[in-house]
Amino acid sequence: MEHIYQYAWIIPFIPLTVPVLIGAGLLLFPTTTKKLRRMWAFPSISLLSLVMLFSIKLSIQQINSSSIYQSVWSWTINNDFSLEFGYLVDPLTSIMSMLITTVGILVLIYSDNYMSHDEGYLRFFAYLSFFNTSMLGLVTSSNLIQIYIFWELVGMCSYLLIGFWFTRPIAADACQKAFVTNRVGDFGLLLGILGLYWLTGSFEFRDLFEIFNTSISNNEIHFLVGTVCTFLLFAGAVAKSAQFPLHVWLPDAMEGPTPISALIHAATMVAAGIFLVARLFPLLVVIPSIRNLITLIGIITVLLGATLALAQKDIKKSLAYSTMSQLGYMMLALGMGSYRAALFHLITHAYSKALLFLGSGSIIHSMEAVVGYSPEKSQNMVFMGGLKKHVPITKTAFLLGTLSLSGIPPLACFWSKDEILNDTWLYSPIFASIAWATAALTAFYMFRIYLLTFEGHLNVHFQNYNGKRNSSFYSISLWGQEGLKQNKKNFRLLPLLPINNNENVSNNLHGNIKKTMQPFLIINNNCDNTKFSPYPHESGNTMLFPLLVLILFTLFVGFIGIPFNQEGIDPDILSKWLTPYINLLHPKLNNQNSFDWSEFVTNASFSVSLSFSGIVIASFLYKPVYSSLQNFDLINFFEKRHTTGFFSDKIKNVIYDWAYHRGYIDSFYTTYVIRSVRGLSELVNFFDRRVIDGIPNGLGITSFLIGEGFKYVGGGRISSYLFFYLFYASIFLVISYFYFTNMNLTDQ
C-alpha cells in the first residue's frame, strides 16, 4: 500500500484545475463560459470528491498501519543553505484532509443552489476551489516555509470570499478587517519561522523538533530566545483561529456568502490555527510558559466567545461567537496536553458547525422571501420566529446541530467536549469551573438562537405577518440577465413592492420572472387581479441534501472516539489512529490507559445536567414570549428581556450592553490602537516632510534668496565694490580686535 503515499502529492493540485479552467474560459471564451456557468459545479464537486476518496484511502491506511510517510525534493542549495519542498502524510494530515474534503463537497453542492442566481457564480466557484487547494496544501506541507506559503494563500482566499459582495461597503470593510488583523499574527509567524531557522538551521519538521528539543534540554539555546520564537509561532495561530485578543475579525467575516461562513468555521481558515499548534506541538510542550499561555488564551476565548454570543441579534454572528468559544476549547485542550481530545473536538465540531451554518443559510434564504434581500433583516433574529411550520427539515437539522453543540448525548460534540471538560479538572480547578460554566452558557445561547428563530410566530412586525398568505407585499426574484441589468446593486432580490389592486401586475411581468415567482402567486377567484404574497418556504433539494448528510455525521461521527468492548482498554478508532503518532511526538502525553464507563457516566451526568439547565433557562426566558404574545414592540422588548428577574435593571443594562457591543473590544482597538497608530503615522509623516525634507529644501530656498538678493546689489562699478569690501572688512577687524583684547584681559 506504500505506493498510495507516493501519489499523495497530487492532493492539493486536483481542485486547482477548476479555477485554472474557469480563468482560461473567461479569458478565451467569455460568452460561452458565462452561458454554461452552472456546468462548472460538476467538475468542482467531482474533483474534490476524487480527493476525498484519496483521503479516505490514506486514512484507512493510517489506521491500519500508523505509518508516517514523507517525500521531499531540493528546490535550492547554496553553501550551507538548503530549501526543500515536499509533502508529509501522517494521522494529522489524513484527519484534516478528510475534514476539508467532506465539508468542502457538501458546501459546493449547497452553493450550486444558494449562489445560482448570483452574478458572481463563476467567480465564487473559482475562489472556493482555490480555497480548498490552499488548505489541502497547508495540511500536507512538510516544512515551515511551505506552510507559510499556503498559510498566506488561505488568508488571501478568505479575503476574497469574505468580501465577495464587495459593492456593499460593510462587506468591503469586513474583508479588510480580517486581512489586517490576520497580518498581525502572520507577521509574528514569519518572525518565528526565521528565528527557529536561526536557532536550528532547518525548516523541516523532524529535524527542527529534534534539534530544538535537544538544544533546550542541553541549554545550548537560550531559553528566553526559544520562548520568544515559539510565542511568535503561536501568534499566527491566535489570529487565524480567532483567539483573544485577535478575534475581532471573525463576526464581521459573516458578511460573506453563508456557504463560505460554513467552510471557514468548519474545516478551513479557523481550523488552520488549531492545525498549526497541533503540528508544532513538539516545540510547544518543552516550554512550560508557552503551554500555560496557550491554556490561558484558550480559557479566556472559551468564556469571552460564549458571553458575547448571548446578546447578538444576527444569527450568523451568534454562530460565529459560538465557533470562537469552541475553538477556545480546542486551544485549551492543546495547552493542557490533551492532544487527542483537541483533535476529537475539531472533528465533531466541524460537522456540527457546518450543519448549523448551512441551516442558517436555509433560514436566511427563507426569510428573504418575506423581507427581501436585506441582510440587516433576513439575518436578524428579531424578524424571525415561527419558522418551524414552514421549514421543517431545516428546523430538524438546526435542532440536532444545536443539541450537539450543547453537549447532549449521543450527538457528536458531547463525546469530545466532555473529554476536554474532564481533563480540565486534572489541570486546574479554576479553569475547570470556567469551562464547565461555559458549557451551560453554550446550551443557553444555542437554544436562544433556536427558540428565537423557530418557535412562536413570525415576527415581521412592520408587515404583521401571521402565517396567512394575505400580505399586500411581494418580492420578485430577478434571476438571469434581464434582472441583473435592471437591479445592479441588489441583484438577488428587488425591494418589497406594494400591489395596486386596480392593476394586474402579473400581465406586466416577464415570463421568466412569472415562472420564478410561481410560489408567491395567489389567484383571487372573486376578481381578475393577481396578488403576490411572500411566505417562508423550504429550500431546494440541493440545499437540503448537504443538511441531511451532515445530520448523519452529527449523529454518528462522535462514535469514533468511544470504546465499545466491555473491558474498555483503548480500542476506539481515534486512539488507534493517533496513539503511535502521539508516542512519536511526545510519549509522556499519551496517558490513555483504559476507559472506565462508570467514571465516564458520572462525569457526563454532571456536564449534561449543566447543559440541560442552560436549555431550561433559555426556554423559560424566550419561548413564552413568542408563544403567548403577538402584538407588541418586539425590538424594545427584546432589548430588555435577557436577564429579567436575575439582576437589577442597572446591572442588566451593563451586562447586556457589554455583550451586545462585543465587550467594547472593537471600540478599544478603534479608540486607542487605531487612533494611536494613525497619530504616530501623522507625526512621522510631519517629521519626514518638514524636517527630513525640510532641511535640504530650506537650504535650497535660502541659497536662492541670497543669490536673488546679491543680484540686485551689484551695479558694475569697481569703486562701489571696493567701498563695501573695505566697509565689511573694517567691521570684521574692529570686532576681532575687541574680541581678542577681551580674551587677553580675561586670561590675565
RAJO-V108564 format. One record per backbone hydrogen bond with DSSP energy under -0.5 kcal/mol. CO is the residue of the C=O (numbers start at 1). NH is the residue of the N-H. Records with the same first field share a line. If there is no record, write none. Layout:
CO=NH ; NH
This chain:
1=4 ; 5
2=5 ; 6
3=7
4=7
5=8
7=10
8=11
10=14
11=15
13=17
14=17
15=18 ; 19
16=20
17=21
18=22
19=23
20=24
21=25
22=26
23=27
24=28
25=29
29=33
30=34
31=35
32=36
34=37
36=39
37=40
38=41
39=42 ; 43
40=44
41=45
42=46
43=47
44=48
45=49
46=50
47=51
48=52
49=53
50=54
51=55
52=56
53=57
54=58
55=59
56=60
57=61
58=62
59=63
60=64
61=65 ; 66
62=66
69=89
71=87
73=85
76=83
78=81
81=78
82=84
83=75 ; 76
85=73
86=142
87=71
88=90
89=69
90=94
91=95
92=96
93=97
94=98
95=99
96=100
97=101
98=102
99=103
100=104
101=105
102=106
103=107
104=108
105=109
106=110
107=111
108=112
109=113
110=113 ; 114
111=115
113=116
115=118
118=121
120=124
121=125
122=126
123=127
124=128
125=129
126=130
127=131
128=132
129=133
130=134
131=135
132=136
133=137
134=138
135=139
136=140
138=141
140=88
142=205
143=147
144=148
145=149
146=150
147=151
148=152
149=153
150=154
151=155
152=156
153=157
154=158
155=159
156=160
157=161
158=162
159=163
161=164 ; 257
163=166
164=166
165=168
167=169
168=171 ; 172
169=173
170=174
171=175
172=176
173=177
174=178
175=179
176=180
177=181
178=182
179=183
180=184
181=185
182=186
183=187
184=188
185=189
186=190
187=191
188=192
189=193
190=194
191=195
192=196
193=197
194=198
195=199
196=200
197=201
203=144
204=208
205=209
206=210
207=211
208=212
209=213
210=214
211=215
212=216
213=217
214=218
215=220 ; 221
216=219
222=226
223=227
224=228
225=229
226=230
227=231
228=232
229=233
230=234
231=235
232=236
233=236 ; 237
234=238
235=239
236=240
237=241
238=243
239=242
243=246
247=250
248=252
249=253
250=253
251=254
252=255
253=256
257=260 ; 261
258=262
259=263
260=264
261=265
262=266
263=267 ; 268
264=270
268=272
269=272 ; 273
270=274
271=275
272=276
273=277
274=278
275=279
276=280
278=281
280=283 ; 284
281=285
284=287
286=288
287=290 ; 291
288=292
289=293
290=294
291=295
292=296
293=297
294=298
295=299
296=300
297=301
298=302
299=303
300=304
301=305
302=306
303=307
304=308
305=309
307=310
308=311
309=312
313=381
314=318
315=319
316=320
317=321
318=322
319=323
320=324
321=325
322=326
323=327
324=328
325=329
326=330
327=331
328=332
329=333
330=334
331=335
332=336
333=337 ; 338
334=337
337=339
338=342
339=343
340=344
341=345
342=346
343=347
344=348
345=349
346=350
347=351
348=352
349=353
350=354
351=355
352=356
353=357
354=358
355=359
356=360
357=361
358=362
359=363
360=364
361=365
362=366
363=367
364=368
365=369
366=369
367=370 ; 371
368=372
372=374
374=377 ; 378
375=379
377=380
379=315 ; 381
380=383
381=384
384=459
386=389
387=390 ; 391
391=395
392=396
393=397
394=398
395=399
396=400
397=401
398=402
399=403
400=404
401=405
402=406
403=407 ; 408
404=407
407=409
408=411
411=414 ; 415
412=415 ; 416
413=417
414=418
415=419
416=420
417=421
418=422
419=423
420=424
421=425
422=425 ; 426
423=427
424=428
428=432
429=433
430=434
431=435
432=436
433=437
434=438
435=439
436=440
437=441
438=442
439=443
440=444
441=445
442=446
443=447
444=448
445=449
446=450
447=451
448=452
449=453
450=454 ; 455
451=455
453=385 ; 387
454=388
455=386
458=460
459=461
460=463 ; 464 ; 465
468=470
472=499
473=534
474=497
476=478 ; 494
477=479
480=484
481=485
482=486
483=487
488=491
489=491
497=474
499=501
500=503
503=505
504=507
505=508
506=509
510=514
511=515
512=516
513=517
515=518
516=519
517=520
518=521
520=533
522=524 ; 531
523=525
524=527
529=524
531=522
540=543 ; 544
541=545
543=547
544=548
545=549
546=550
547=551
548=552
549=553
550=554
551=555
552=556
553=557
554=412
556=559
557=560
558=561
559=562
560=574
568=570 ; 595
572=576
573=577
574=578
575=579
578=582
579=583
580=584
581=585
582=586
583=587
586=589
587=590
589=591
591=593
594=596
595=597
596=600
597=601
598=602
599=603
600=604
601=605
602=606
603=607
604=608
605=609
606=610
607=611
608=612
609=613
610=614
611=615
612=616
613=617
614=618
615=619
616=620
617=621
618=622 ; 623
619=623 ; 624
622=626
623=627
624=628
625=629
626=457
630=632
632=634
633=637
634=638
635=639
636=640
637=640
638=641
641=644
643=646 ; 647
648=652
649=653
650=654
651=655
652=656
653=657
654=658
655=659
656=660
657=661
658=663
659=662
661=664
662=665
664=668
665=669
666=670
667=671
668=672 ; 673
669=674
670=675
672=676
673=677
674=678
675=679
676=680
677=681
678=682
679=683
680=684
681=685
682=686
683=687
684=688
685=689
686=690 ; 691
687=691 ; 692
688=693
691=695
692=696
693=697
694=698
695=699
696=700
697=701
698=702
699=703
700=704
701=705
702=706
703=707
704=708
705=709
706=710
707=711
708=712
709=712 ; 713
710=714
717=721
718=722
719=723
720=724
721=725
722=726
723=727
724=728
725=729
726=730
727=731
728=732
729=733
730=734
731=735
732=736
733=737
734=738
735=739
736=740
737=741
738=742
739=743
740=744
741=745
742=746
743=747
744=748
